[in-house]
Amino acid sequence: MRKLFLFAICTLFTHMAMSQTNLITGIAARKTTSLNGAWQYIVDPYGTGFYDYRYQERKENDREAYWNTDEPVNKTERKEHKFTDKYILQVPGDWNSQAEKFLYYEGIVWYKKSFDFTRTSAANKVYLYFGAVNYEADVYLNGKKLGKHKGGFTPFNFEVPDSVLKATGNYLVVKVDNTRHKDEVPTVNTDWWNYGGITRDVQLIEVPQAFIQDYSLHIKKGASLKTSKNIPVEGWVQLNGGQSSKEVIVEVPELKIKKAFPVTGDKVAIQFNLPAVQLWSPQTPRLYTVVISTNTDRIEDKIGFRTIEVVGKQILLNGNPLFMRGICIHEEIPRQIRRAYNKQDALQLLGLAKELSCNMVRLAHYPHNENMARTADSLGILVWSEIPVYWTIDFNSTEVFEKARTQLAEMITRDHNRASIIIWSVGNETPVKPVRTNFMRNLISAARSLDSSRLVSAALEVNYQPGVNKIDDPLGEYVDIVSFNEYLGWYAGLPDRCRTAKWEFAYNKPFFISETGAETLYGFHGDSLTRWSEEYQEWFYREQVAMLKRMPDNFAGLSPWILCDFRSPRRNNQTFQEGWNNKGLIDQQGRKKKAFAVLKAYYDEKSSTPNP
Ligand code: GCU
């Protein structure tokens, strides 16, 4: 009965997925004022700024609340919070990498930024936009709460009431709490560093009273590409603030397209045919300028047109069979060892993937910053984008489902115009049990209802049996691509285990190895049997590649674990790890290990054969 109830509730939430977030997209092309830079901070491990001494949440006008002014009303007033330039954190940026005292800090940090602001037009509305805050953000402006957001890797925005925003001396305070909790997404155990803070851009966005909030444009699912003429495109434009316009205009100037669509409500359906168009692909990452306008607003974006679909056992990109030469990437930069967040970081990480002859990256295990997908669009790298439904989250909780679904909706809303993204992933290595499969199945249908134009997958579990490795995870029934992580030769036996590996597939679908890898400390050498040596990792990849060459014809590619070594509190071999997961093909200083060349050689060979 309980399972039925849970399924019913999850189904209800799935239908809620039809509702978009109130997220404003296309930020780069809007009228913005950056609030990046030096923010003052107070570390508050006991939440003193939020709870009084009876541990009751402070009232909004409580003068000891850290969101209220830190200026004493006169020289007699006792004030026990004060922000000063002696305590500065850079935004965007995780706090862990900015000072030794923050490396392991988990808890509350109050950020404060003072700013002046003059609207370019008095009639405009103003929103406050955060690229991401890990994990929980409570946002206050001039003592008034604008809102709260949970989820460490997706954007959010709050409208700033005219009554709150001032021309000078605005007092913006953000309470950030990166404490892990069992009932959050992710839960308390992850194999990555819990970088806390305002980790991505903060901007004020100015929009007209009636503005274009979001838009989606893609080639119609199932469209024939036989002739590159008259390719049907469909999508929608989401208006906000009423329909002062009678029509929405969509232009693709390079293709001499300009179409008007009648406004019949907040969501305006659009569809038109593209004349001869250069389809987006890794070989030809062609992006077109798209202009969407109403009589009060205008937004411009760079969009690539391509199709992605599964037909039988194959993934087809623009109708051609696709083999994904991938690599997994965490959002962490070598040498500087911090959360990645800007365009240079994206160019560095994706540039290394290109050096490895990749045509695809799996952005693990959470939505990366928006620069990654936009840079992948430009460089021609396919993307797997994932929400952190990781390992043992609480699948019994409808609240946790809603948290996961919200992060899924925010991820898809932000990036649904990025041609490079072909796969939405709803999770990684979740334990096989009925309540988990229902939970994940409902996330999959939520993803599909938000974006029917892309494929959906997840890293499933392998059923290791004596003599055969079965790919029969029940979730495989609901995904488009049956993906799984396998570590034959690292967590199971030695690399020569690959020579006798037998695989059995329960689904007549493409399959993808979403992780495989072995750990080595850069510069530690020995024979290939010496665990942790570069030679062991090299042997591991040689055996894996030999096994991959024996895989059946529905093998659609792999994304080995992982491009670069990364911090993890779970990795405490104080000789070979010291708080690092060293499965990277590149070490934390950006140096390539011997196995890099083995995988690159395999990818070079694959890229030179048909169906690369
Ligand atoms: C798992 C997991 C990764 C983890 C990796 C490892 O498959 O998905 O997040 O880091 O294995 O054990 O190194």
Boltz pocket constraint, residues with backbone or C-beta under 6 A from the ligand:
constraints:
  - pocket:
      binder: B
      contacts: [[A, 191], [A, 365], [A, 428], [A, 429], [A, 485], [A, 515], [A, 561], [A, 581], [A, 583]]
      max_distance: 6.0
